[in-house]
């Protein structure tokens, strides 16, 4: 099996990272007791194709992005709807 170049590894890891975040955020099954997510699939593909170093980086960044994206979107959601309820523009709204 031939060796993958560093550029191809970086591009593939970025694509797998984005796929992991999308799968965990939008294609998860949420029940009152647990959440079933499919974000392990890109992580397993990266383990097979790229090795342990890239897999650890992809998995860690995926968790970091997911945890931050939830709180950031809630803040934007509150700002948008609070400003929109007053009929003001976003940049002229006082919170």
C-alpha positions as CSV (number, residue, x, y, z in Angstrom):
1,X,0.0,0.0,0.0
2,X,1.4,3.4,-1.0
3,X,2.0,6.2,1.5
4,X,-0.4,9.1,1.5
5,X,1.3,12.6,1.2
6,X,1.0,15.1,4.0
7,X,-1.2,17.4,1.9
8,X,-3.6,14.6,1.1
9,X,-3.7,13.6,4.8
10,X,-4.5,17.2,5.9
11,X,-7.3,17.5,3.3
12,X,-8.7,14.1,4.2
13,X,-8.6,14.9,7.9
14,X,-10.3,18.3,7.4
15,X,-13.1,16.6,5.4
16,X,-13.5,13.9,8.0
17,X,-13.5,16.5,10.8
18,X,-16.3,18.4,9.1
19,X,-18.2,15.2,8.4
20,X,-17.9,14.2,12.1
21,X,-19.3,17.5,13.3
22,X,-22.2,17.4,10.8
23,X,-23.1,13.8,11.7
24,X,-23.0,14.5,15.4
25,X,-25.0,17.8,15.1
26,X,-27.6,17.1,12.5
27,X,-27.9,13.3,12.2
28,X,-28.3,12.2,15.7
29,X,-31.2,10.5,17.4
30,X,-32.1,12.2,20.6
31,X,-34.2,10.4,23.2
32,X,-35.0,11.5,26.8
33,X,-32.4,9.1,28.2
34,X,-29.6,9.2,25.6
35,X,-28.4,10.5,22.3
36,X,-27.3,8.2,19.5
37,X,-24.8,9.8,17.2
38,X,-23.0,8.6,14.1
39,X,-19.9,10.7,14.5
40,X,-17.8,7.7,15.2
41,X,-17.9,6.7,11.5
42,X,-15.5,9.4,10.2
43,X,-13.3,8.8,13.3
44,X,-13.0,5.1,12.5
45,X,-12.3,5.9,8.8
46,X,-9.5,8.2,9.9
47,X,-8.1,5.5,12.2
48,X,-7.9,3.1,9.2
49,X,-6.6,5.5,6.6
50,X,-4.5,8.1,8.5
51,X,-3.3,6.4,11.7
52,X,-3.5,7.2,15.4
53,X,-1.9,10.7,15.4
54,X,-4.4,12.2,13.0
55,X,-7.3,10.3,14.6
56,X,-6.6,11.8,18.0
57,X,-6.4,15.3,16.5
58,X,-9.7,14.8,14.5
59,X,-11.5,13.4,17.5
60,X,-10.3,16.1,19.9
61,X,-11.1,18.9,17.5
62,X,-14.5,17.4,16.7
63,X,-15.4,17.4,20.4
64,X,-14.1,21.0,20.9
65,X,-16.1,22.3,17.9
66,X,-19.2,20.6,18.9
67,X,-19.1,21.8,22.5
68,X,-18.4,25.4,21.5
69,X,-20.9,25.5,18.6
70,X,-23.9,24.7,20.7
71,X,-23.3,27.6,23.1
72,X,-22.4,30.1,20.3
73,X,-25.5,29.3,18.3
74,X,-27.7,29.8,21.5
75,X,-26.1,33.2,22.0
76,X,-26.8,34.2,18.3
77,X,-30.3,32.8,18.6
78,X,-31.1,35.0,21.6
79,X,-29.5,38.1,20.1
80,X,-31.4,37.7,16.8
81,X,-34.8,37.1,18.3
82,X,-34.5,39.7,21.0
83,X,-33.5,42.3,18.5
84,X,-36.0,41.1,15.9
85,X,-38.9,41.3,18.4
86,X,-38.2,45.0,18.9
87,X,-38.1,45.6,15.1
88,X,-34.5,46.9,15.4
89,X,-31.5,46.1,13.3
90,X,-29.0,43.8,14.8
91,X,-26.3,46.4,15.0
92,X,-28.5,49.0,16.7
93,X,-30.1,46.6,19.3
94,X,-29.3,47.1,23.0
95,X,-29.4,43.9,25.0
